[in-house]
């Protein structure tokens, strides 16, 4: 005697496993998730179950390590949104979404040198300071060890993403 598995129960089995994958990806450099579920094989008739297995491998590279001197203010990044003629396209919105445990992170508007890759038409703007946003980090006085800051960056055209910084305070 065979058992038929309704589609609804299969979906309930798959969804929790899929929703955990991003969480697990944040905890490890490489995550493998295998979901095994029973489904009905159409060619074998409505009562014959078969095993369906799917493996998903997600690779998430850790953010680069940034070195900062203990107690000293250090610029983590400067962010620009410039037109090809080096005029300001608009300011990015930058927020600290994960504050450092052993210091402070701030965001400021100002004049900073852009750092566009040479393959970008805006690389000509790298030779002069331009208006933009900068993120700064300063550890607690005397602290030495690891710290972490995460920023949310929203560009003037609406594209958004997060930047994480692992900081080695020396």
Secondary structure, 3 states (H helix, E strand, C coil): CCCCCCHHHHHHHHHHHHHHHHHHHHHCCEEEEEEEEEEECHHHCCCCEEEEEEEEEEECCCCCEEEECCCCEEEEEEECCECCCCCECCCCEEEEEECCCCEEEEEEEEEEECCCCCCCHHHHHHHCEEEEEEEEEEECCCCCEEEEEEEEEECCCCCEEEEEEEEEEC
